[in-house]
C-alpha cells in the first residue's frame, strides 16, 4: 500500500515539474519527451498484448 502512495506522489510531482519547465525547453527537447512518452506507451502495449497471447 505505501508503495502506491509513493508512486502517486512521484507522478504528481513529476507532472508539476514538467509543467513548470515545459516553456523553457527547446523544441527538440519537447519533441524527444513526447516521443519517449509515446514510445513507452507503445512498448507497454506490445508487452501487454504478448503476455495475453502467450
Protein Blocks (a to p, Z undefined) as FASTA:
>chain_A
ZZmmmmmmmmmmmmmmmmmmmmmpcfklmmmmmmmmmmmmmmmmmmmmmmmmZZ
